[in-house]
C-alpha cells in the first residue's frame, strides 16, 4: 500500500512537467521566408550603418560599391548565424532581432574578435603554439 501511495504522489508531483508541451527542434529549413527576410533586413541595415559611418569618417569612398556589398553580405551572414544561435538558446524574438542587428553592425570586426577569442582558447586549452603567419615556403 505504501508503494501505491508513493506512485500516486510521484505522478502528482511530476504532472506539471509531463503536461508541458514538448517543442521539437527546428531545422534551418523550417523557418519561413518572412522570418529570414526580417532577420536579413535588420542585419543588413546594421551593415549599411557601419558602411555609412565609415564614409562619414573618410575611411571609405562613397562610390566604392565593393565595400558596401562586402559589408552587406558579411552582415547578412553574421545576422543569420546570430539568429540560429539565438533560436537554439530559445531567446525571445525581439531580443533575437536586436542581437542580429548588432551582430550585423559588428560585421567583419565581430568575426575577427571571434577568431581571436577562439585562437586564445585553443592555445590555452590544447597547448597550441601561437604563430605569426602561415608558412608559405621559401622565397
N, CA, C and O atoms as CSV, one atom per row, in Angstrom:
chain,resi,resn,atom,element,x,y,z
A,1,UNK,N,N,0.817,-1.187,0.000
A,1,UNK,CA,C,0.000,0.000,0.000
A,1,UNK,C,C,0.865,1.257,0.000
A,1,UNK,O,O,0.511,2.256,-0.626
A,2,UNK,N,N,1.998,1.209,0.702
A,2,UNK,CA,C,2.901,2.352,0.744
A,2,UNK,C,C,3.468,2.629,-0.647
A,2,UNK,O,O,3.649,3.785,-1.031
A,3,UNK,N,N,3.745,1.568,-1.394
A,3,UNK,CA,C,4.254,1.741,-2.759
A,3,UNK,C,C,3.225,2.414,-3.647
A,3,UNK,O,O,3.583,3.229,-4.497
A,4,UNK,N,N,1.971,2.094,-3.470
A,4,UNK,CA,C,0.902,2.711,-4.250
A,4,UNK,C,C,0.831,4.203,-3.966
A,4,UNK,O,O,0.695,5.010,-4.886
A,5,UNK,N,N,0.924,4.573,-2.683
A,5,UNK,CA,C,0.928,5.990,-2.315
A,5,UNK,C,C,2.147,6.706,-2.912
A,5,UNK,O,O,2.046,7.851,-3.350
A,6,UNK,N,N,3.280,6.033,-2.926
A,6,UNK,CA,C,4.488,6.624,-3.488
A,6,UNK,C,C,4.337,6.865,-4.984
A,6,UNK,O,O,4.774,7.899,-5.489
A,7,UNK,N,N,3.721,5.919,-5.704
A,7,UNK,CA,C,3.495,6.075,-7.141
A,7,UNK,C,C,2.519,7.211,-7.400
A,7,UNK,O,O,2.741,8.024,-8.297
A,8,UNK,N,N,1.448,7.278,-6.634
A,8,UNK,CA,C,0.444,8.339,-6.815
A,8,UNK,C,C,1.064,9.700,-6.517
A,8,UNK,O,O,0.849,10.654,-7.265
A,9,UNK,N,N,1.824,9.800,-5.444
A,9,UNK,CA,C,2.482,11.051,-5.092
A,9,UNK,C,C,3.503,11.445,-6.160
A,9,UNK,O,O,3.607,12.626,-6.492
A,10,UNK,N,N,4.244,10.506,-6.695
A,10,UNK,CA,C,5.226,10.795,-7.744
A,10,UNK,C,C,4.550,11.313,-9.004
A,10,UNK,O,O,5.019,12.271,-9.618
A,11,UNK,N,N,3.434,10.669,-9.394
A,11,UNK,CA,C,2.696,11.134,-10.570
A,11,UNK,C,C,2.098,12.511,-10.343
A,11,UNK,O,O,2.057,13.335,-11.256
A,12,UNK,N,N,1.637,12.758,-9.135
A,12,UNK,CA,C,1.057,14.067,-8.818
A,12,UNK,C,C,2.137,15.146,-8.902
A,12,UNK,O,O,1.890,16.232,-9.427
A,13,UNK,N,N,3.320,14.853,-8.389
A,13,UNK,CA,C,4.402,15.831,-8.397
A,13,UNK,C,C,4.973,16.035,-9.809
A,13,UNK,O,O,5.433,17.128,-10.139
A,14,UNK,N,N,4.944,15.004,-10.625
A,14,UNK,CA,C,5.504,15.090,-11.977
A,14,UNK,C,C,4.499,15.589,-13.004
A,14,UNK,O,O,4.871,15.815,-14.156
A,15,UNK,N,N,3.247,15.768,-12.628
A,15,UNK,CA,C,2.201,16.151,-13.573
A,15,UNK,C,C,2.505,17.462,-14.302
A,15,UNK,O,O,2.323,17.515,-15.518
A,16,UNK,N,N,2.965,18.535,-13.616
A,16,UNK,CA,C,3.264,19.766,-14.368
A,16,UNK,C,C,4.355,19.572,-15.418
A,16,UNK,O,O,4.271,20.133,-16.510
A,17,UNK,N,N,5.366,18.788,-15.096
A,17,UNK,CA,C,6.438,18.545,-16.060
A,17,UNK,C,C,5.946,17.715,-17.236
A,17,UNK,O,O,6.361,17.936,-18.374
A,18,UNK,N,N,5.067,16.764,-16.963
A,18,UNK,CA,C,4.536,15.930,-18.039
A,18,UNK,C,C,3.546,16.681,-18.907
A,18,UNK,O,O,3.375,16.355,-20.081
A,19,UNK,N,N,2.887,17.695,-18.333
A,19,UNK,CA,C,1.866,18.426,-19.065
A,19,UNK,C,C,2.449,19.480,-19.990
A,19,UNK,O,O,1.740,19.988,-20.859
A,20,UNK,N,N,3.721,19.821,-19.828
A,20,UNK,CA,C,4.327,20.835,-20.680
A,20,UNK,C,C,4.413,20.340,-22.115
A,20,UNK,O,O,4.657,19.164,-22.386
A,21,UNK,N,N,4.205,21.271,-23.006
A,21,UNK,CA,C,4.262,20.938,-24.423
A,21,UNK,C,C,5.722,20.769,-24.845
A,21,UNK,O,O,6.557,21.632,-24.575
A,22,UNK,N,N,6.010,19.697,-25.482
A,22,UNK,CA,C,7.363,19.436,-25.975
A,22,UNK,C,C,7.448,19.970,-27.397
A,22,UNK,O,O,6.728,19.525,-28.291
A,23,UNK,N,N,8.344,20.935,-27.587
A,23,UNK,CA,C,8.511,21.544,-28.897
A,23,UNK,C,C,9.692,20.870,-29.576
A,23,UNK,O,O,10.813,20.924,-29.071
A,24,UNK,N,N,9.451,20.238,-30.714
A,24,UNK,CA,C,10.574,19.584,-31.399
A,24,UNK,C,C,11.552,20.633,-31.934
A,24,UNK,O,O,11.140,21.738,-32.286
A,25,UNK,N,N,12.818,20.300,-31.996
A,25,UNK,CA,C,13.790,21.266,-32.521
A,25,UNK,C,C,13.517,21.559,-33.995
A,25,UNK,O,O,13.098,20.689,-34.759
A,26,UNK,N,N,13.767,22.810,-34.364
A,26,UNK,CA,C,13.530,23.220,-35.742
A,26,UNK,C,C,14.834,23.186,-36.524
A,26,UNK,O,O,15.914,23.428,-35.986
A,27,UNK,N,N,14.701,22.885,-37.787
A,27,UNK,CA,C,15.877,22.908,-38.658
A,27,UNK,C,C,15.936,24.259,-39.367
A,27,UNK,O,O,14.936,24.976,-39.388
A,28,UNK,N,N,17.076,24.626,-39.946
A,28,UNK,CA,C,17.149,25.897,-40.677
A,28,UNK,C,C,16.167,25.981,-41.841
A,28,UNK,O,O,15.839,27.080,-42.289
A,29,UNK,N,N,15.692,24.838,-42.338
A,29,UNK,CA,C,14.750,24.853,-43.458
A,29,UNK,C,C,13.298,25.016,-43.007
A,29,UNK,O,O,12.411,25.164,-43.848
A,30,UNK,N,N,13.040,24.993,-41.707
A,30,UNK,CA,C,11.660,25.072,-41.235
A,30,UNK,C,C,11.204,26.493,-40.946
A,30,UNK,O,O,10.049,26.695,-40.571
A,31,UNK,N,N,12.070,27.480,-41.107
A,31,UNK,CA,C,11.676,28.876,-40.896
A,31,UNK,C,C,11.110,29.440,-42.186
A,31,UNK,O,O,11.497,29.028,-43.280
A,32,UNK,N,N,10.199,30.380,-42.051
A,32,UNK,CA,C,9.566,30.961,-43.237
A,32,UNK,C,C,10.479,32.013,-43.873
A,32,UNK,O,O,11.411,32.515,-43.246
A,33,UNK,N,N,10.187,32.324,-45.113
A,33,UNK,CA,C,10.933,33.366,-45.808
A,33,UNK,C,C,10.726,34.715,-45.139
A,33,UNK,O,O,11.616,35.566,-45.169
A,34,UNK,N,N,9.571,34.916,-44.542
A,34,UNK,CA,C,9.281,36.160,-43.837
A,34,UNK,C,C,10.222,36.342,-42.644
A,34,UNK,O,O,10.735,37.436,-42.405
A,35,UNK,N,N,10.439,35.255,-41.902
A,35,UNK,CA,C,11.358,35.336,-40.760
A,35,UNK,C,C,12.784,35.612,-41.225
A,35,UNK,O,O,13.468,36.483,-40.688
A,36,UNK,N,N,13.221,34.859,-42.233
A,36,UNK,CA,C,14.564,35.082,-42.757
A,36,UNK,C,C,14.702,36.478,-43.366
A,36,UNK,O,O,15.734,37.128,-43.200
A,37,UNK,N,N,13.682,36.933,-44.058
A,37,UNK,CA,C,13.727,38.264,-44.661
A,37,UNK,C,C,13.861,39.359,-43.622
A,37,UNK,O,O,14.615,40.312,-43.814
A,38,UNK,N,N,13.132,39.229,-42.519
A,38,UNK,CA,C,13.210,40.231,-41.457
A,38,UNK,C,C,14.598,40.240,-40.822
A,38,UNK,O,O,15.180,41.304,-40.615
A,39,UNK,N,N,15.122,39.071,-40.517
A,39,UNK,CA,C,16.442,38.997,-39.893
A,39,UNK,C,C,17.516,39.527,-40.847
A,39,UNK,O,O,18.410,40.263,-40.429
A,40,UNK,N,N,17.428,39.152,-42.130
A,40,UNK,CA,C,18.401,39.651,-43.111
A,40,UNK,C,C,18.321,41.160,-43.254
A,40,UNK,O,O,19.350,41.830,-43.339
A,41,UNK,N,N,17.106,41.703,-43.281
A,41,UNK,CA,C,16.941,43.152,-43.411
A,41,UNK,C,C,17.536,43.886,-42.213
A,41,UNK,O,O,18.212,44.902,-42.380
A,42,UNK,N,N,17.291,43.383,-41.018
A,42,UNK,CA,C,17.821,44.030,-39.816
A,42,UNK,C,C,19.344,43.942,-39.791
A,42,UNK,O,O,20.017,44.929,-39.493
A,43,UNK,N,N,19.891,42.768,-40.100
A,43,UNK,CA,C,21.342,42.595,-40.091
A,43,UNK,C,C,22.005,43.446,-41.168
A,43,UNK,O,O,23.043,44.062,-40.926
A,44,UNK,N,N,21.404,43.481,-42.358
A,44,UNK,CA,C,21.988,44.269,-43.442
A,44,UNK,C,C,21.852,45.770,-43.168
A,44,UNK,O,O,22.693,46.553,-43.609
A,45,UNK,N,N,20.824,46.172,-42.458
A,45,UNK,CA,C,20.710,47.574,-42.051
A,45,UNK,C,C,21.860,47.933,-41.120
A,45,UNK,O,O,22.419,49.026,-41.207
A,46,UNK,N,N,22.215,47.002,-40.222
A,46,UNK,CA,C,23.383,47.222,-39.369
A,46,UNK,C,C,24.659,47.361,-40.184
A,46,UNK,O,O,25.498,48.208,-39.877
A,47,UNK,N,N,24.818,46.544,-41.217
A,47,UNK,CA,C,25.983,46.651,-42.097
A,47,UNK,C,C,25.993,47.946,-42.883
A,47,UNK,O,O,27.054,48.534,-43.096
A,48,UNK,N,N,24.818,48.402,-43.320
A,48,UNK,CA,C,24.721,49.673,-44.039
A,48,UNK,C,C,25.122,50.835,-43.141
A,48,UNK,O,O,25.827,51.745,-43.577
A,49,UNK,N,N,24.674,50.807,-41.893
A,49,UNK,CA,C,25.034,51.868,-40.951
A,49,UNK,C,C,26.547,51.884,-40.725
A,49,UNK,O,O,27.155,52.951,-40.634
A,50,UNK,N,N,27.145,50.706,-40.636
A,50,UNK,CA,C,28.602,50.634,-40.467
A,50,UNK,C,C,29.302,51.246,-41.682
A,50,UNK,O,O,30.245,52.020,-41.518
A,51,UNK,N,N,28.860,50.914,-42.891
A,51,UNK,CA,C,29.461,51.466,-44.113
A,51,UNK,C,C,29.270,52.984,-44.159
A,51,UNK,O,O,30.201,53.714,-44.495
A,52,UNK,N,N,28.071,53.459,-43.824
A,52,UNK,CA,C,27.775,54.890,-43.848
A,52,UNK,C,C,28.672,55.649,-42.869
A,52,UNK,O,O,29.164,56.733,-43.183
A,53,UNK,N,N,28.882,55.075,-41.683
A,53,UNK,CA,C,29.775,55.717,-40.719
A,53,UNK,C,C,31.213,55.755,-41.230
A,53,UNK,O,O,31.926,56.730,-40.996
A,54,UNK,N,N,31.643,54.705,-41.922
A,54,UNK,CA,C,32.993,54.690,-42.497
A,54,UNK,C,C,33.122,55.755,-43.573
A,54,UNK,O,O,34.173,56.385,-43.690
A,55,UNK,N,N,32.081,55.969,-44.356
A,55,UNK,CA,C,32.109,57.011,-45.387
A,55,UNK,C,C,32.167,58.387,-44.732
A,55,UNK,O,O,32.911,59.256,-45.186
A,56,UNK,N,N,31.402,58.588,-43.686
A,56,UNK,CA,C,31.396,59.885,-42.998
A,56,UNK,C,C,32.736,60.195,-42.351
A,56,UNK,O,O,33.141,61.356,-42.293
A,57,UNK,N,N,33.435,59.161,-41.859
A,57,UNK,CA,C,34.747,59.371,-41.246
A,57,UNK,C,C,35.862,59.488,-42.283
A,57,UNK,O,O,36.997,59.819,-41.938
A,58,UNK,N,N,35.550,59.222,-43.538
A,58,UNK,CA,C,36.540,59.309,-44.597
A,58,UNK,C,C,37.362,58.047,-44.775
A,58,UNK,O,O,38.379,58.074,-45.468
A,59,UNK,N,N,36.951,56.943,-44.170
A,59,UNK,CA,C,37.678,55.682,-44.293
A,59,UNK,C,C,37.323,54.932,-45.570
A,59,UNK,O,O,38.045,54.020,-45.974
A,60,UNK,N,N,36.227,55.306,-46.203
A,60,UNK,CA,C,35.780,54.641,-47.419
A,60,UNK,C,C,35.186,55.680,-48.359
A,60,UNK,O,O,34.652,56.703,-47.928
A,61,UNK,N,N,35.290,55.395,-49.649
A,61,UNK,CA,C,34.717,56.303,-50.641
A,61,UNK,C,C,33.258,55.937,-50.902
A,61,UNK,O,O,32.880,54.767,-50.844
A,62,UNK,N,N,32.456,56.939,-51.186
A,62,UNK,CA,C,31.030,56.714,-51.423
A,62,UNK,C,C,30.817,55.873,-52.672
A,62,UNK,O,O,29.929,55.021,-52.697
A,63,UNK,N,N,31.605,56.095,-53.692
A,63,UNK,CA,C,31.405,55.412,-54.972
A,63,UNK,C,C,31.980,53.995,-55.000
A,63,UNK,O,O,31.776,53.278,-55.980
A,64,UNK,N,N,32.697,53.570,-53.949
A,64,UNK,CA,C,33.267,52.223,-53.914
A,64,UNK,C,C,32.199,51.245,-53.425
A,64,UNK,O,O,32.075,50.988,-52.227
A,65,UNK,N,N,31.440,50.711,-54.363
A,65,UNK,CA,C,30.331,49.828,-54.011
A,65,UNK,C,C,30.801,48.443,-53.583
A,65,UNK,O,O,30.034,47.699,-52.971
A,66,UNK,N,N,32.055,48.080,-53.895
A,66,UNK,CA,C,32.565,46.781,-53.450
A,66,UNK,C,C,32.569,46.701,-51.925
A,66,UNK,O,O,32.242,45.663,-51.351
A,67,UNK,N,N,32.934,47.782,-51.287
A,67,UNK,CA,C,32.972,47.802,-49.830
A,67,UNK,C,C,31.554,47.698,-49.271
A,67,UNK,O,O,31.322,46.980,-48.299
A,68,UNK,N,N,30.607,48.410,-49.879
A,68,UNK,CA,C,29.219,48.345,-49.424
A,68,UNK,C,C,28.658,46.934,-49.583
A,68,UNK,O,O,28.036,46.406,-48.660
A,69,UNK,N,N,28.873,46.326,-50.737
A,69,UNK,CA,C,28.359,44.971,-50.970
A,69,UNK,C,C,29.029,43.981,-50.016
A,69,UNK,O,O,28.369,43.089,-49.485
A,70,UNK,N,N,30.323,44.133,-49.799
A,70,UNK,CA,C,31.026,43.265,-48.851
A,70,UNK,C,C,30.472,43.397,-47.445
A,70,UNK,O,O,30.282,42.397,-46.752
A,71,UNK,N,N,30.211,44.634,-47.018
A,71,UNK,CA,C,29.617,44.856,-45.690
A,71,UNK,C,C,28.230,44.233,-45.598
A,71,UNK,O,O,27.892,43.618,-44.587
A,72,UNK,N,N,27.432,44.386,-46.638
A,72,UNK,CA,C,26.071,43.850,-46.606
A,72,UNK,C,C,26.058,42.325,-46.548
A,72,UNK,O,O,25.294,41.738,-45.782
A,73,UNK,N,N,26.902,41.683,-47.357
A,73,UNK,CA,C,26.937,40.220,-47.351
A,73,UNK,C,C,27.498,39.672,-46.032
A,73,UNK,O,O,26.996,38.683,-45.498
A,74,UNK,N,N,28.535,40.322,-45.520
A,74,UNK,CA,C,29.091,39.880,-44.245
A,74,UNK,C,C,28.078,40.071,-43.128
A,74,UNK,O,O,27.938,39.212,-42.258
A,75,UNK,N,N,27.382,41.179,-43.150
A,75,UNK,CA,C,26.366,41.444,-42.134
A,75,UNK,C,C,25.228,40.433,-42.217
A,75,UNK,O,O,24.723,39.978,-41.191
A,76,UNK,N,N,24.827,40.085,-43.426
A,76,UNK,CA,C,23.765,39.091,-43.590
A,76,UNK,C,C,24.207,37.739,-43.040
A,76,UNK,O,O,23.438,37.065,-42.355
A,77,UNK,N,N,25.435,37.345,-43.335
A,77,UNK,CA,C,25.959,36.065,-42.851
A,77,UNK,C,C,26.002,36.032,-41.324
A,77,UNK,O,O,25.549,35.069,-40.706
A,78,UNK,N,N,26.542,37.074,-40.728
A,78,UNK,CA,C,26.646,37.138,-39.270
A,78,UNK,C,C,25.256,37.216,-38.642
A,78,UNK,O,O,25.022,36.626,-37.587
A,79,UNK,N,N,24.340,37.931,-39.274
A,79,UNK,CA,C,22.975,38.026,-38.753
A,79,UNK,C,C,22.265,36.680,-38.740
A,79,UNK,O,O,21.566,36.354,-37.780
A,80,UNK,N,N,22.439,35.899,-39.798
A,80,UNK,CA,C,21.815,34.568,-39.852
A,80,UNK,C,C,22.424,33.652,-38.797
A,80,UNK,O,O,21.698,32.921,-38.123
A,81,UNK,N,N,23.750,33.683,-38.644
A,81,UNK,CA,C,24.387,32.860,-37.611
A,81,UNK,C,C,23.898,33.252,-36.219
A,81,UNK,O,O,23.659,32.388,-35.375
A,82,UNK,N,N,23.749,34.550,-35.983
A,82,UNK,CA,C,23.246,35.021,-34.696
A,82,UNK,C,C,21.804,34.569,-34.491
A,82,UNK,O,O,21.431,34.165,-33.390
A,83,UNK,N,N,21.000,34.635,-35.539
A,83,UNK,CA,C,19.605,34.190,-35.459
A,83,UNK,C,C,19.527,32.716,-35.078
A,83,UNK,O,O,18.752,32.338,-34.199
A,84,UNK,N,N,20.330,31.887,-35.738
A,84,UNK,CA,C,20.312,30.456,-35.433
A,84,UNK,C,C,20.783,30.184,-34.004
A,84,UNK,O,O,20.213,29.341,-33.311
A,85,UNK,N,N,21.821,30.898,-33.565
A,85,UNK,CA,C,22.311,30.704,-32.191
A,85,UNK,C,C,21.248,31.117,-31.178
A,85,UNK,O,O,21.046,30.433,-30.174
A,86,UNK,N,N,20.574,32.223,-31.434
A,86,UNK,CA,C,19.518,32.670,-30.515
A,86,UNK,C,C,18.343,31.699,-30.505
A,86,UNK,O,O,17.761,31.440,-29.451
A,87,UNK,N,N,17.995,31.165,-31.660
A,87,UNK,CA,C,16.906,30.191,-31.713
A,87,UNK,C,C,17.277,28.911,-30.978
A,87,UNK,O,O,16.427,28.300,-30.331
A,88,UNK,N,N,18.529,28.502,-31.071
A,88,UNK,CA,C,18.971,27.297,-30.367
A,88,UNK,C,C,18.907,27.489,-28.861
A,88,UNK,O,O,18.691,26.532,-28.117
A,89,UNK,N,N,19.096,28.742,-28.402
A,89,UNK,CA,C,19.052,29.026,-26.971
A,89,UNK,C,C,17.678,29.511,-26.511
A,89,UNK,O,O,17.515,29.882,-25.349
A,90,UNK,N,N,16.684,29.514,-27.410
A,90,UNK,CA,C,15.309,29.936,-27.112
A,90,UNK,C,C,15.248,31.374,-26.585
A,90,UNK,O,O,14.555,31.654,-25.607
A,91,UNK,N,N,15.965,32.266,-27.232
A,91,UNK,CA,C,15.933,33.680,-26.883
A,91,UNK,C,C,14.647,34.280,-27.449
A,91,UNK,O,O,14.169,33.852,-28.499
A,92,UNK,N,N,14.090,35.271,-26.754
A,92,UNK,CA,C,12.852,35.904,-27.215
A,92,UNK,C,C,13.063,36.541,-28.585
A,92,UNK,O,O,14.160,37.009,-28.889
A,93,UNK,N,N,12.016,36.562,-29.417
A,93,UNK,CA,C,12.167,37.063,-30.799
A,93,UNK,C,C,12.652,38.505,-30.900
A,93,UNK,O,O,13.466,38.806,-31.773
A,94,UNK,N,N,12.185,39.404,-30.041
A,94,UNK,CA,C,12.640,40.794,-30.136
A,94,UNK,C,C,14.118,40.919,-29.770
A,94,UNK,O,O,14.850,41.698,-30.382
A,95,UNK,N,N,14.545,40.169,-28.794
A,95,UNK,CA,C,15.967,40.184,-28.418
A,95,UNK,C,C,16.798,39.576,-29.541
A,95,UNK,O,O,17.897,40.049,-29.831
A,96,UNK,N,N,16.272,38.525,-30.174
A,96,UNK,CA,C,16.969,37.904,-31.301
A,96,UNK,C,C,17.160,38.906,-32.431
A,96,UNK,O,O,18.243,38.989,-33.010
A,97,UNK,N,N,16.113,39.669,-32.750
A,97,UNK,CA,C,16.213,40.666,-33.819
A,97,UNK,C,C,17.230,41.751,-33.459
A,97,UNK,O,O,18.010,42.183,-34.308
A,98,UNK,N,N,17.217,42.184,-32.211
A,98,UNK,CA,C,18.178,43.209,-31.788
A,98,UNK,C,C,19.605,42.684,-31.865
A,98,UNK,O,O,20.503,43.388,-32.328
A,99,UNK,N,N,19.818,41.452,-31.412
A,99,UNK,CA,C,21.161,40.873,-31.473
A,99,UNK,C,C,21.619,40.670,-32.910
A,99,UNK,O,O,22.800,40.847,-33.212
A,100,UNK,N,N,20.703,40.300,-33.801
A,100,UNK,CA,C,21.070,40.140,-35.215
A,100,UNK,C,C,21.477,41.479,-35.818
A,100,UNK,O,O,22.419,41.534,-36.609
A,101,UNK,N,N,20.791,42.548,-35.463
A,101,UNK,CA,C,21.160,43.876,-35.943
A,101,UNK,C,C,22.508,44.327,-35.417
A,101,UNK,O,O,23.314,44.890,-36.158
A,102,UNK,N,N,22.754,44.081,-34.136
A,102,UNK,CA,C,24.049,44.461,-33.564
A,102,UNK,C,C,25.175,43.622,-34.150
A,102,UNK,O,O,26.268,44.131,-34.398
A,103,UNK,N,N,24.910,42.338,-34.372
A,103,UNK,CA,C,25.928,41.483,-34.983
A,103,UNK,C,C,26.182,41.914,-36.420
A,103,UNK,O,O,27.321,41.885,-36.886
A,104,UNK,N,N,25.125,42.314,-37.125
A,104,UNK,CA,C,25.301,42.816,-38.485
A,104,UNK,C,C,26.123,44.086,-38.519
A,104,UNK,O,O,26.915,44.291,-39.439
A,105,UNK,N,N,25.943,44.940,-37.524
A,105,UNK,CA,C,26.728,46.169,-37.449
A,105,UNK,C,C,28.189,45.856,-37.130
A,105,UNK,O,O,29.092,46.527,-37.629
A,106,UNK,N,N,28.419,44.847,-36.308
A,106,UNK,CA,C,29.794,44.466,-35.977
A,106,UNK,C,C,30.492,43.885,-37.207
A,106,UNK,O,O,31.666,44.166,-37.447
A,107,UNK,N,N,29.770,43.076,-37.986
A,107,UNK,CA,C,30.283,42.556,-39.246
A,107,UNK,C,C,31.635,41.890,-39.160
A,107,UNK,O,O,31.829,40.956,-38.383
A,108,UNK,N,N,32.571,42.371,-39.960
A,108,UNK,CA,C,33.903,41.789,-40.039
A,108,UNK,C,C,34.641,41.932,-38.713
A,108,UNK,O,O,35.401,41.045,-38.326
A,109,UNK,N,N,34.423,43.037,-38.019
A,109,UNK,CA,C,35.092,43.224,-36.726
A,109,UNK,C,C,34.644,42.145,-35.743
A,109,UNK,O,O,35.450,41.666,-34.945
A,110,UNK,N,N,33.384,41.763,-35.792
A,110,UNK,CA,C,32.888,40.685,-34.934
A,110,UNK,C,C,33.510,39.347,-35.287
A,110,UNK,O,O,33.829,38.555,-34.400
A,111,UNK,N,N,33.685,39.089,-36.570
A,111,UNK,CA,C,34.344,37.853,-36.993
A,111,UNK,C,C,35.792,37.806,-36.521
A,111,UNK,O,O,36.258,36.771,-36.045
A,112,UNK,N,N,36.495,38.907,-36.650
A,112,UNK,CA,C,37.887,38.946,-36.211
A,112,UNK,C,C,37.991,38.780,-34.698
A,112,UNK,O,O,38.909,38.121,-34.209
A,113,UNK,N,N,37.057,39.374,-33.950
A,113,UNK,CA,C,37.040,39.216,-32.498
A,113,UNK,C,C,36.819,37.746,-32.130
A,113,UNK,O,O,37.520,37.205,-31.275
A,114,UNK,N,N,35.844,37.104,-32.780
A,114,UNK,CA,C,35.571,35.690,-32.501
A,114,UNK,C,C,36.790,34.832,-32.847
A,114,UNK,O,O,37.098,33.875,-32.136
A,115,UNK,N,N,37.475,35.171,-33.927
A,115,UNK,CA,C,38.678,34.420,-34.307
A,115,UNK,C,C,39.760,34.555,-33.238
A,115,UNK,O,O,40.406,33.569,-32.882
A,116,UNK,N,N,39.962,35.775,-32.724
A,116,UNK,CA,C,40.964,35.971,-31.674
A,116,UNK,C,C,40.601,35.207,-30.407
A,116,UNK,O,O,41.470,34.603,-29.779
A,117,UNK,N,N,39.327,35.229,-30.027
A,117,UNK,CA,C,38.894,34.523,-28.817
A,117,UNK,C,C,39.103,33.018,-28.970
A,117,UNK,O,O,39.630,32.368,-28.067
A,118,UNK,N,N,38.694,32.470,-30.103
A,118,UNK,CA,C,38.871,31.039,-30.320
A,118,UNK,C,C,40.341,30.652,-30.411
A,118,UNK,O,O,40.728,29.582,-29.943
A,119,UNK,N,N,41.151,31.499,-31.000
A,119,UNK,CA,C,42.584,31.221,-31.103
A,119,UNK,C,C,43.202,31.154,-29.706
A,119,UNK,O,O,43.965,30.235,-29.410
A,120,UNK,N,N,42.875,32.130,-28.842
A,120,UNK,CA,C,43.391,32.110,-27.478
A,120,UNK,C,C,42.894,30.892,-26.715
A,120,UNK,O,O,43.637,30.295,-25.935
A,121,UNK,N,N,41.630,30.521,-26.941
A,121,UNK,CA,C,41.064,29.348,-26.261
A,121,UNK,C,C,41.842,28.094,-26.618
A,121,UNK,O,O,42.217,27.332,-25.728
A,122,UNK,N,N,42.093,27.864,-27.895
A,122,UNK,CA,C,42.804,26.667,-28.324
A,122,UNK,C,C,44.269,26.699,-27.912
A,122,UNK,O,O,44.855,25.657,-27.617
A,123,UNK,N,N,44.863,27.889,-27.889
A,123,UNK,CA,C,46.246,27.980,-27.433
A,123,UNK,C,C,46.370,27.581,-25.971
A,123,UNK,O,O,47.310,26.882,-25.591
A,124,UNK,N,N,45.427,28.022,-25.157
A,124,UNK,CA,C,45.483,27.717,-23.727
A,124,UNK,C,C,45.054,26.289,-23.417
A,124,UNK,O,O,45.710,25.595,-22.641
A,125,UNK,N,N,43.957,25.851,-24.021
A,125,UNK,CA,C,43.403,24.546,-23.666
A,125,UNK,C,C,44.227,23.387,-24.222
A,125,UNK,O,O,44.453,22.397,-23.526
A,126,UNK,N,N,44.670,23.505,-25.458
A,126,UNK,CA,C,45.359,22.390,-26.109
A,126,UNK,C,C,46.854,22.613,-26.284
A,126,UNK,O,O,47.541,21.773,-26.865
A,127,UNK,N,N,47.357,23.721,-25.794
A,127,UNK,CA,C,48.792,23.968,-25.875
A,127,UNK,C,C,49.287,24.235,-27.283
A,127,UNK,O,O,50.444,23.956,-27.596
A,128,UNK,N,N,48.432,24.768,-28.129
A,128,UNK,CA,C,48.835,25.086,-29.495
A,128,UNK,C,C,49.743,26.311,-29.443
A,128,UNK,O,O,49.412,27.316,-28.814
A,129,UNK,N,N,50.872,26.218,-30.101
A,129,UNK,CA,C,51.820,27.325,-30.118
A,129,UNK,C,C,51.290,28.446,-31.005
A,129,UNK,O,O,50.843,28.188,-32.123
A,130,UNK,N,N,51.334,29.685,-30.523
A,130,UNK,CA,C,50.888,30.791,-31.372
A,130,UNK,C,C,51.846,31.012,-32.531
A,130,UNK,O,O,53.063,30.923,-32.373
A,131,UNK,N,N,51.290,31.297,-33.680
A,131,UNK,CA,C,52.104,31.565,-34.864
A,131,UNK,C,C,51.786,32.958,-35.383
A,131,UNK,O,O,50.664,33.445,-35.248
A,132,UNK,N,N,52.787,33.590,-35.976
A,132,UNK,CA,C,52.565,34.913,-36.549
A,132,UNK,C,C,51.870,34.801,-37.905
A,132,UNK,O,O,50.887,35.489,-38.180
A,133,UNK,N,N,52.403,33.924,-38.735
A,133,UNK,CA,C,51.858,33.761,-40.076
A,133,UNK,C,C,51.958,32.303,-40.486
A,133,UNK,O,O,52.732,31.531,-39.920
A,134,UNK,N,N,51.176,31.949,-41.462
A,134,UNK,CA,C,51.265,30.596,-42.002
A,134,UNK,C,C,52.520,30.491,-42.862
A,134,UNK,O,O,52.840,31.425,-43.597
A,135,UNK,N,N,53.233,29.373,-42.783
A,135,UNK,CA,C,54.437,29.243,-43.621
A,135,UNK,C,C,54.052,29.139,-45.086
A,135,UNK,O,O,53.209,28.328,-45.468
A,136,UNK,N,N,54.676,29.966,-45.889
A,136,UNK,CA,C,54.365,29.997,-47.315
A,136,UNK,C,C,55.486,29.386,-48.142
A,136,UNK,O,O,55.434,29.426,-49.371
A,137,UNK,N,N,56.468,28.840,-47.513
A,137,UNK,CA,C,57.586,28.258,-48.255
A,137,UNK,C,C,58.723,29.241,-48.390
A,137,UNK,O,O,58.618,30.396,-47.978
A,138,UNK,N,N,59.789,28.784,-48.960
A,138,UNK,CA,C,60.969,29.643,-49.133
A,138,UNK,C,C,60.773,30.563,-50.325
A,138,UNK,O,O,60.192,30.191,-51.344
A,139,UNK,N,N,61.269,31.753,-50.161
A,139,UNK,CA,C,61.148,32.718,-51.247
A,139,UNK,C,C,62.453,32.861,-51.956
A,139,UNK,O,O,62.556,33.634,-52.908
